[in-house]
Amino acid sequence: MQIVKTRGHLIYSANQGVPSHACLGSCQKVWWTDDLPSGPAIMANPACPQCGGLLTMDIPPGHYSVISSDAGTMKKKRCNDH
């Protein structure tokens, strides 16, 4: 599990390594190949799954930073657990 920070987002991902795509639209999120739909549609119109902005594989320097590359696993906690 790693934690990646972009403008306005903290992204928790089980993917290892660097993201493969970045949104240049309003959300500015980063994405790994496993996060994106596959096939010719995404190649013909590379749009961000969240905001519809331009999705690029040419991630600009400084677009994201890795907060933790070894954050462990996330565990679901029930509201009644203390």
For each residue, the residues with C-beta under 8 A, 3 or more apart:
1: 12 13 14 70 71 72 73 74
2: 12 13 15 16 66 67 68 69 70 71
3: 10 11 12 13 66 67 68 71
4: 10 11 13 19 30 64 65 66 67
5: 9 10 11 64 65 66 67
6: 9 11 22 28 29 30 63 64
7: 28
8: 27 28
9: 5 6 27 28 29
10: 3 4 5 67
11: 3 4 5 6 29 30
12: 1 2 3 71 74
13: 1 2 3 4 32 35
14: 1
15: 2 19 32 34 35
16: 2 69
17: 32
18: 59
19: 4 15 22 30 31 32 59 64
20: 31 32 33 36 57
21: 30 31 32 33 36 46 55 56 57 59
22: 6 19 28 29 30 31 55 56 59 60 63 64
23: 26 27 28 29 30 31 48 50 51 53 54 55
24: 28 53 54 55 56 60
25: 28 48 51 52 53 54
26: 23 51 53
27: 8 9 23 48 50 51 53
28: 6 7 8 9 22 23 24 25 63
29: 6 9 11 22 23 48 50 51
30: 4 6 11 19 21 22 23 59 63 64
31: 19 20 21 22 23 35 36 48 49 55
32: 13 15 17 19 20 21 35 36
33: 20 21 36
34: 15
35: 13 15 31 32 49
36: 20 21 31 32 33 42 49 55
37: 41 42 49
38: 42
39: 42 43
40: 43 44
41: 37 44 45
42: 36 37 38 39 45 46 47 55
43: 39 40 46
44: 40 41
45: 41 42
46: 21 42 43 54 55 56
47: 42 52 53 54 55
48: 23 25 27 29 31 51 52 53 54 55
49: 31 35 36 37
50: 23 27 29
51: 23 25 26 27 29 48
52: 25 47 48
53: 23 24 25 26 27 47 48
54: 23 24 25 46 47 48
55: 21 22 23 24 31 36 42 46 47 48
56: 21 22 24 46 59
57: 20 21
58:
59: 18 19 21 22 30 56 63 64
60: 22 24 63
61:
62: 65
63: 6 22 28 30 59 60
64: 4 5 6 19 22 30 59
65: 4 5 62
66: 2 3 4 5 69
67: 2 3 4 5 10
68: 2 3 71
69: 2 16 66
70: 1 2
71: 1 2 3 12 68 74
72: 1
73: 1
74: 1 12 71
75:
76:
77: 81
78: 81
79:
80:
81: 77 78
82:
